[in-house]
Structure formats: structure tokens, C-alpha cells
Amino acid sequence: MRQYIHDHLPYAYVIAMSKDLPLQDTKPHLPFWQERVVNLRGREIVRIRSSIFYYGGLISIVLGLVLISYKEQSGGFLIINSTVLFLYPLVRFLFGGKDSLVAFIVTIVFDQFLKHKLLSIQIRKVGGGR
């Protein structure tokens, strides 16, 4: 039977020594575009970082404005559809924080619903109330 130096030291001293030791992470290192989060149920999930979607939305808006300034019609498409990139992290949160096809489809439907409501409000203001 091996005898360790810990066997002869007071317990409090052993705990104090163990705090100085670096803990080894057994989980693999993730690429910069992924993050590891714990959902409300306590399960760990690896997903795409939310900041990637926000940066993508901002880049889409800026690129859309640049294209519009050069009289390109595809710039309007980029600006209008950048809302999907901003809404997806919110919808993903409502679906438990996990990336899924269902969350993406719900994001598209929610985006189109919001655009329809905003457009109908704008038409009522411009064309008179119905």
C-alpha cells in the first residue's frame, strides 16, 4: 500500500495545497465561433455564439447600405433580411438554447409576421385607416 504525504498532514493544509494546483479541463477546446452553455435544465449545450449572429446582422446592414449607395437593388434585400440574424438568438433562447431547424423556421415565420404587421400599420398611416 502506498503512503502519500497527504496522510500525515492536517486536512485543512491539504485543501489549501490543492487550491493552488491547476485544474485540467477534460473537455475539448472549441473553435472561436462556438460556445458551451448550460441550459435551464442543467444540460450542457455546444452552440454557435450569439455574437456571430449579431455581427452578421450588422455587417449585412452596412453592406446593404453600401450597395444601395451604389444603386444596387440587392442592398435592400440584405437590409430587410438582416432581421433574421437579430431574431434567431432570441428564438433559440425560447427553444432551450439549442441550435435546431425548428428554431430557425420559427425565426423565419416570426420575422415575416413582424414585417407584415409593420407594413400594414404603415399602410394605414399613409393611406388612411380602414
For each residue, the residues with C-beta under 8 A, 3 or more apart:
1:
2:
3: 7
4: 7
5: 8 9
6: 9 14
7: 3 4
8: 5
9: 5 6 13 14
10: 13 14
11: 14 15
12: 15 16
13: 9 10 16 17
14: 6 9 10 11 17 18
15: 11 12 18 19
16: 12 13 19 20
17: 13 14 20 21
18: 14 15 21
19: 15 16
20: 16 17
21: 17 18
22:
23:
24:
25:
26:
27: 36
28:
29:
30: 34 35 36 46
31: 34
32: 49
33: 48 49 52
34: 30 31 46 47 48 49
35: 30 46 47 48 49 50
36: 27 30 44 45 46
37: 44 45 47 97
38: 42 43 44 45
39: 42 43 44 45 96 97 98
40: 96 97
41: 96
42: 38 39
43: 38 39
44: 36 37 38 39
45: 36 37 38 39 96 97 98
46: 30 34 35 36
47: 34 35 37 92 97 98 99
48: 33 34 35 52 53 99
49: 32 33 34 35 52 53
50: 35 53 54 89 92
51: 54 55
52: 33 48 49 55 56
53: 48 49 50 56 57 85 86 88 89
54: 50 51 57 58 85 86 89
55: 51 52 58 59
56: 52 53 59 60 82 85
57: 53 54 60 61 82 83 85 86
58: 54 55 61 62 82
59: 55 56 62 63
60: 56 57 63 64 78 79 81 82 85
61: 57 58 64 65 78 79 82
62: 58 59 65 66
63: 59 60 66 67 75 78
64: 60 61 67 68 75 76 77 78 79 82
65: 61 62 68 69 75 79
66: 62 63 69 70 75
67: 63 64 70 72 74 75 78
68: 64 65 71 72 75 76 79
69: 65 66 75
70: 66 67 75
71: 68
72: 67 68 75
73: 76 77
74: 67 77 78
75: 63 64 65 66 67 68 69 70 72 78 79
76: 64 68 73 79 80
77: 64 73 74 80 81
78: 60 61 63 64 67 74 75 81 82
79: 60 61 64 65 68 75 76 82
80: 76 77 83 115
81: 60 77 78 84
82: 56 57 58 60 61 64 78 79 85 86
83: 57 80 86 87 111 114 115
84: 81 87 88 107 108 111
85: 53 54 56 57 60 82 88
86: 53 54 57 82 83 89 90
87: 83 84 90 91 107 110 111
88: 53 84 85 91 92 103 104 107
89: 50 53 54 86 92 93
90: 86 87 93 94
91: 87 88 94 95 103 106 107 110
92: 47 50 88 89 95 97 98 99 100 103
93: 89 90 97
94: 90 91 103
95: 91 92 98 100 102 103 106
96: 39 40 41 45
97: 37 39 40 45 47 92 93
98: 39 45 47 92 95 103
99: 47 48 92 103
100: 92 95 103 104
101: 104 105
102: 95 105 106
103: 88 91 92 94 95 98 99 100 106 107
104: 88 100 101 107 108
105: 101 102 108 109
106: 91 95 102 103 109 110
107: 84 87 88 91 103 104 110 111
108: 84 104 105 111 112
109: 105 106 112 113
110: 87 91 106 107 113 114
111: 83 84 87 107 108 114 115
112: 108 109 115 116
113: 109 110 116 117
114: 83 110 111 117 118
115: 80 83 111 112 118 119
116: 112 113 119 120
117: 113 114 120 121
118: 114 115 121 122
119: 115 116 122 123
120: 116 117 123 124
121: 117 118 124 125
122: 118 119 125 126
123: 119 120 126 127
124: 120 121 127 128 129 130
125: 121 122
126: 122 123
127: 123 124
128: 124
129: 124
130: 124
